[in-house]
Amino acid sequence: IEPTSIPGEYRYRMLVINNGGRQAKDLKGVLQLVVKIGRDGKDAMINLPSASESNPQRYSFEVRRFHRLEGGFVVPEGAVVKEVEARVLQDGVVRARQSVAL
C-alpha cells in the first residue's frame, strides 16, 4: 500500500498464491479491502468494494498458482490511512487475510 502523488489516493499491489499443490483447483476469489482511517480525531472504516461500487467485478480474480493483484482507492479529503486489511474471499468465506499498518 503506498500513497500516490494525488492527495487521498493510494495504490495497492499484492501476490495471491494458491498453495494447494499440483492437483489444486483454480481459486475463484474476491478481494476485499478494509481501510482504517483517522479523520478529525475519529477513526472510521471503509470497505471496498463498497455497496455503491460501479464495477465490483474488478475485485474478482481467478488464480491457478499465483496472481498479482493491483489497483487503487481514494479516501476522503483530510483522512489519514492508518491500516489496510486485505481479505481473499472464496464463496463468501475469508480464506486469507493480511494487514498492513501505515
C-alpha positions, 0 to 999 in steps of 0.5 A: 500500500503506498500513497500516490502523488494525488492527495487521498489516493493510494495504490495497492499491489499484492501476490495471491498464491494458491498453495494447494499443490499440483492437483489444486483447483483454480481459486475463484476469489474476491478481494476485499479491502478494509481501510482504517482511517483517522479523520478529525480525531475519529477513526472510521472504516471503509470497505471496498468494494463498497455497496455503491461500487460501479464495477465490483467485478474488478475485485474478482480474480481467478488464480491457478498458482499465483496472481498479482493483484493491483489497483487503487482507492481514494479516501476522503479529503483530510483522512489519514490511512492508518491500516489496510486489511486485505481479505481473499474471499472464496464463496463468501468465506475469508480464506486469507487475510493480511494487514498492513499498518501505515 
